[in-house]
Each structure stands twice: as structure tokens, then as C-alpha cells.
Amino acid sequence: MRMTPQRQLVLDAVVALDHSTPEQVCKHVQQTTPTVNITTIYRTLDLLEQLGLVRHAHIGHGAPTYSARDHEHVHLVCHRCDSVEEVPCGLLDELSGTLSARYGFKLDASHVALSGTCRNCLNGEN
């Protein structure tokens, strides 16, 4: 598959924006190429994910967020203030081993968002 200029623009936007929704990617791309529409962005993100260049995660409600493939971590999402903290995937190694041993399931921890309450909200700071 060849990397067209349009695909490269979408990939560059994902890298530049770190965690971004398709809508945010679209706005970023439209700064240089105003004729690109959201349908093209969704199709391109899907293709880039199939090629292993980007990945998505569902953080809270709404659209998935996309990041570069090598951007791997678990997201901790606070129910109260909607903050998102990134923690190393290795924190789920024990769970991953248990899932593998008991159920033959291979966990992709980089695709995980855990919901709960952050330290600040628990301490009444938010």
C-alpha cells in the first residue's frame, strides 16, 4: 500500500496531536488541506490502523482517540473530573498472565482504559 500525501497528512496529525479524536484530526488536516472531509479521515484512520501505524482507544464516552502505534500505555479515566492519566502497560502484567493461563486470552493492555476516581477527586481537590 502506498503512502499517499493525504494518508501522510492524517498520520502526521495523529502524531502531532498525541491523543486525538477523528474530528480533531480532521480539523488539523483541514488547516493545510481544507477539502478533506470527516469520512475520508475515518477511512484513513481505519486503514492506518490496519497497517499498524496508529491505534485507537476508547477513553470515556464518545469517539475513540487515536495515537501513534508506539504510544502504548493504559489510560486511567476519572468519572468525576474526566481527567486521563497514562500509566505503563506493565502494571497489568499480572492480570495479563492470569487471563492467559486461565482463559487462553491475550490482553492488549495498550488498548485499555480503566474508569474510576482520581487522587484529586478522592481528596476533594476537584
C-alpha angles and dihedrals in degrees: 000000000000124000104240119199089252092053090048090053091053093047091048090051092052091050093045094047096045098202111022141160120230088255091055090048089051093052090048093050092045090061088073101020110031094181095067111107133204093255090059090049093053092048092047094047089051091051093046089051091050088052091052095244098115136020134202135217133189106235110182120314126337134031122001119257122233130213138169114284094248091054097097126167143114118262121225107203121195116220093207107045100015092234116156123211124190119221131177118275088230089077087075096049093107092049090046091053092049093049090049096047098043103033107016088241122145110211121216096207092181088068094054130108117185118204124213142103122304125231093255093054092046089053091048093247095127 
